[in-house]
Amino acid sequence: MDLTAEAVEEVYYNRDRLRGLKMIYEPKYLRFFQARFELQ
């Protein structure tokens, strides 16, 4: 649990610098395993 808490804290403190992903291709099955993403 300590490692999880440290990771969440790190993301929170860097939230202004982190970018997300946009799904550009979504297959019918296994959506997140075969999807294609681009940086936003």
Order of alpha helices (4+ residues) and beta strands (2+ residues): alpha-beta-alpha-beta
